[in-house]
């Protein structure tokens, strides 16, 4: 017995593994380490731990229990060289320390635990001293200490409140209609979150496509943990110090949302389903006759022949090509649905091609997996196979050739009706780009790779036209290919309220182009609920109304004349703000900046903002306070530090301050940050109806401020070749008045001739003079005017396309 105990002790020491509670094995003593160009590889037998420097603020931690790393491949990560990768390394008997110019990583040697500090010595993140990095069988996990005052946000698509502390989540794409605030998981998996404490922010991205889970203090109030059921523990720690720094670095790691075609920013109308053809034509005519702006009409599954993808029901749609052409002439883009389920039917050309090309996922026995969805028995493309993605992209040719503008990929969690798990069985095999792995590893990226195939296929079919793809399921990095919405929600006030934090967390998780089914998908909203939801939709990047089959009509005019007028004004506001919104999309592609974001994102030092989940920022200028409760005609709003203006009344507030404002049914409470310059246009019925003939600049002064205004042709990739116009406009307030300047534009794009209508707000009295360059402008000739009621000076002058210098003199 003594000999057995001695051998057991020796084995335990040699393995450097520490058994901990619950059957988990924890990293023990560091045996040795080897320096690499970008970091170190540490041996803690039987495990290996790699610590890599991607930039001064981004560190990758990669642990394998097996002693050898698997092939390093990521569906999400597109760039691992994010900046200066220089580091220094030092060692003591107890620690190994890696330092960059902004953070330091300390590796405790016995047992192996990680601590991360910023350059000022503030502790950002540390492993739990008892568990740290662990494994149990195929499971991998890490436990972290959790400060009482640290808060957590992000996690992609999660229902419920904005803050995620004291909660647990899993990442497993799931088709869950009529979900509730505590429903988890949902359609999209983005295993990325923010930790923020006293204004200091870090992000963690767990890049593991298996079923991953996060427990943010729910089981243990002193620590949080995250891990996966298989694969390796592979996560990136991204230091801020501000949330905006974290998202910009995460976006460089996983990619940004490319500029969509401008028409995709307009109002979009959908239902399950608009048919037959005549009804679709009448829908378009009604929008135009009622002068309610709209750019997109969707076609759900009933346009197909027996739900067979890439086909038309020629009885319901006898002249589909003519319909698409006629509606295009009236300014409408048609976006049909395409699901992954391909009817298992010989003679159906998509099935025959897919079978011949070996494009379908297979059972372990080598047969195509068959599951039931809308067409009945279906087979499913293997989008993890390069050749299959190329084949899938080519299938869109016939639809593209008749003028279909964009595509909606649905049911791509993937959803299967007759499976006990509502998806593919775990043992279904995927190509995984030659690695041949099972569905457990590929489930969460199935929808992402479907929209990738669609997006890349459209690029081949229309090489210089920006694709528009909408998806229900996604994974981190999927923002490179598709917009997303929050799935099959409910027509209820609770779901309207929940829409705000859901969109916010998705948006700050990299999925900038996001929205909800306006009015709720399941059920029939009242006129008030639809109107309030539509007002919120003005300020979600993706703006689409949608509803379930069998529901009542859910168009802007469906609730009577009074609501029709209210809804028209809401949609018109969206179209007025399009120049501003388009610039925010430019910033989203350039920097990864979320268009819709929580208030704390721009004010992390204000801890009161951590709890603001019913107000949000929209771009750089707006704070939006949607009305989310029935019969409310006032809204309590907390405004953070700075000067804020009520967009509707011009009232001025000095934050931080809590205010109560009127919220009549016809408008959404809206505030503009002092120093903002908002670019607007006159209302059009669809985005390409006419060129921008008047560029309206709404200026809300502060001591000094500037903004950028971005323009291009709105449809091609020419902007990536320098054919765009980026103008910086600055405003300086002085004792003598206001100086408003536009520097020389960047880029070679030349918009059509137009007028600049520049409005300076909060001017207490009529100016003594207004000068454009050296020329004095005259009020009597209509070159400027002053509105004393609102204190606005409006100036009109031709846009020469280059530098201007305007002075408004007190």
Secondary structure, 3 states (H helix, E strand, C coil): CHHHHHHHHHHHHHHCEEECHHHCEEECCCCEEEEECCEEEEEECCEEEEEEEEECCEEEEEEECCCCCCCCCCCCCCCCCCCCCCCEEEECCCEEEEECCCEEEEEEECCEEEEEEECCCCEEEEECCCCCEEEECCEEEEEEECCCCCEEEECCCCCCCCCCCCCEEEECCCCCCCCCCCCCCCCEECCEEEEEECCEEEEEEECCCCCEEEECCCCCCCEEEEEECCCCEEEEEEECCCHHHHHHHHHHHHCCCCCCCHHHHCCEECCCCCCCHHHHHHHHHHHHHCCCCCCEEEECHHHCECCECCCCCCCCCCCHHHHHHHHHHCCCEEEEEEECEEECCCCCHHHHHHHHCCCECECCCCCECCEEECCEEEEEECCCCHHHHHHHHHCCHHHHHCCCCEEEEECCCCCCCCCCCCCCCCCCEECCCCCCEEHHHHHHHHHHHHHHHHHHHHHHHCCCCCCCEEECCEECCHHHCCEEECCCCECCHHHHHHHHHHHHHHHCCCCCCEECEECCCECCCCHHHHHHHHHHHHCCCCCEECCCCCCCCCCCCCCCHHHHHHHHHHHHHHHHCHHHHHHHHHHHHHHCCCCEECHHHHCCCCHHHHHCCCCEEECCCEEEECCCCCCCCEEEEEEEEEEEEECCCCCEEEEEEEEEEECCCCCCEEEEECCCEEEECCCCCCCCCCCCCEEEEEEECCCEEEEEEEECCCCCCHHHHCCCEEEEEEEEEECCEEEEEECCCECCCCCCCCEEEEEEECCCCCCCEEEECCEEECCCCCCEEEECCCCEEEEEEECCCCCEEEEEEC
